[in-house]
Amino acid sequence: MHARELREMDTHAILDLVEAKRKEMYLRRLDFAANKLEDTNELRKLRKDLARMLTILRERQLAAEFVAQAGPEAQLAEPKVEEVAKPVEEAEPVTSEVPTESEVPTETESEGEADNA
């Protein structure tokens, strides 16, 4: 079941689905232990569906707490375009200079510097 479908559902319906998925998960685990489960990927799908449902329930809980704290007149403020996309100031051009062989320290030079330190 997709999150989009779950978000359209009522909270009580999602709670009923959570209970049903937990029962189904229990039965599938028993089947798995008895080597009766043909599709072992089914456990993974059930676990992810259950997590998806619980996540949406938690989102709703947090949204309700936010509204209760801020009051009914509080709305989520949309960020202004000016704040999100600030103009880029003139920057210095980036030069990609590659060091020559004489500028790159060799392994023996870097080891000698570490010994002196």
Residue, then its C-alpha position, 0 to 999 in steps of 0.5 A: m500500500h502506498a503512502r499516498e493511499l494511506r494519507e487519504m484514509d481516516t486515522h481509525a481505518i489506518l489503526d485497523l489496518v495496523e492491527a490486521k498487519r500485525k496479526e498477519m506478520y505474526l502468522r507469517r513469522l510462524d509460517f517462516a519458523a515452520n518452513k511453510l512460507e514460500d515467499t520470504n520477501e513477504l515478511r519484508k513487505l509486511r514490515k515496510d507496510l506496517a512502518r509506513m502506516l505507523t509513520i503516517l500516524r506519527e505525522r498526524q500526531l505531531a501535526a495535532e500537537f503543533v496545532a494545539q500548541a500554536g493555536p488554531e490560527a497558526q498555519l505553516a508559513e511558506p518560505k518566501v522565494e527571496e529567502v530561499a533563492k538569494p542572488v549569487e554575488e560576483a565570485e572570483p573565477v576558479t582556476s584549476e591549476v595543476p601542481t607540477e611534479s617539482e611542487v608535489p612532495t614525494e613520499t620520502e620527503s613527507e616521511g622526513e617532515a613527519d619525523n622532524a615534527 
